[in-house]
Amino acid sequence: MKKLILIFLVLLMVMLSVGCVNINLPDNTPNNNSSNNNSSNDNSSNDDDQNSESGTSESTGISPDARIGEGVIIGRNVTIKSGASVEHGVTIGPNVIIESGAQIGQGVVINSGVRIGQNTVISQGVVINPNAVIGQNAVIGQGVVILPNAVVSDGARISSGTIVR
C-alpha cells in the first residue's frame, strides 16, 4: 500500500510539473455561510470568482440535490447533475461533466474536459487525466490512474491500482 501511495504521489508531482493537472484553489475571502455542505453551492449570491468554502466557481451548474463534501475544489464550467455525490477533498478541473447519480470518492482528482457517466462509482484516490470519458454504470477502483483521452466503457469494472490508457 505504501508503494502504491508513493507511486501515486510521484505521478501527481510529474503531472503537476508538466501541466497535466489543473487545480483551481479557492480564494481566501471570508464566507458568511456556516453550513458545511450544499448551501455553498448557491451560485446566485455573488459574482466573485469563487466561494471560499467549497472552491466553487460561479460559472458552474450544480444541481440543488447533488451532494458536495467539504473542501471540494470545483473549476469553471463544471456541471454536476441531480443525485451526484462528491466526497470531501475532491479537486475538479474546468469543463467537467458529472452525470446524475455518479459517486466521486474522497481525494479524487478530476482534470479538465472529463465526462463521468450516470451512476458511475469512482473510488477514493483516483486520478482522472484530461479529456477522459467514463461511461455510465462503471466502477473505478481505489487508486486507479486514468490517462489523458482514455475511454472507459459503460459498465466497466476497473480494479484498484490499475493504469487505464
Steps between C-alpha positions, in 0.01 A plus 500: 500500500786739584656429162171579324470829687860591414440422132181707507679798657789483253256478208304796635819706539603418143155596371514828690842582357394439138164672537276191475331578830283808511423606858288805583562606857229685692563863590528612861184711507309447826178308458201597712335164437539273804352185344756244388342339194253587227428861592839603362375397158259793462662682211263796503633682805808668356696558181852449635718224354448240769322411821772442759329217688467256213717664235201511270533720194203722420466365144423145613168319475445296815165332555334596830477134598865416424704439815832682522737424789725739689817626340393415146665721238294552186630672185315710246225364274443187706164324493397271786159348436215380719579241765876509445722479807848650536685409821735732690841596367416450132651731237303554178664687213318717245252378239406179683159331486392265778174331404210419734552238766880493464695451822845656532713374791724689739815663362426435132668732247296564183683703237357721226259381235402175677152350471373251759188300410182436694516280810875453470699442819850649528683370810733708716840614378427465127669740256312568176714684247376752240230415248432150630148363459355253749178328395191445708473234772878455513689426821852638535708345782712679756819669378433450128671742260311574179732648239409793269235432234424151634151359451350268761200305365152491651485249783878452520661379825855630550705332776680703765842633402447457125632750244246550220626612158 
